[in-house]
Amino acid sequence: MLLVILLTLSKREKRRSPIFFLNALSLAVNTIRSLLQCLYFTGPFYYPYTYFSGDYSGVPQSQIGISIAANTLTLILVILIEISLILQVRVVCATTRETQRFWIMVTSVTVAMVAIGFRFALVVINSEAIRNIENFGSWLWLVTATTITQAISIWFFSLVFLIKLGYALVLRHRLGLRQFGPMQIIFIMGCQTMVVPG
């Protein structure tokens, strides 16, 4: 639904931007990934006998392929999201001093690469375990580490956006624009829904 809304409500000039393309592609990849995960969770891997006995000999190769494809699409989705966030930070920081912009971009790329690296490692190890029908229990720490690095990444990018928005609000206040408007609402909601939970 969000993809349909994005495609129908976005202005034509915005549809040509790399950020729009990445966001639309992310939504399309996520739709396919979600469908594959539905097939996985309703398929033979989770039949009561298979699940409780641990006997996966009856699981066809097609189901193993679906599981590995969903796993791989998760990596592609994370890569698309991180690239989109980096580009958005670049746009938001276009007016900052060159030195600040350089270090913000270096930090952004580093944070994104760490999150992508952990996800990549998880996808490779998990796909091998799925293909060989092996227990993944000894790698649960990697799942936790991947979740933590992705959460830190999203928190970092949210913080950059909120700091830039807060600075713009301070500048507007100095210019005498003190009315409560959309920018203040976005700043307050960003603090409540992104930074505080992070």
Secondary structure, DSSP 8 states (H G I E B T S, - for coil): -HHHHHHHHS-HHHHTSHHHHHHHHHHHHHHHHHHHHHHHHTSGGGSHHHHHH---TT--HHHHHHHHHHHHHHHHHHHHHHHHHHHHHHHHTTTS-HHHHHHHHHHHHHHHHHHHHHHHHHHHHHHHHHHTT---GGGHHHHHHHHHHHHHHHHHHHHHHHHHHHHHHHHHHHTT-----HHHHHHHHHIIIIITT-
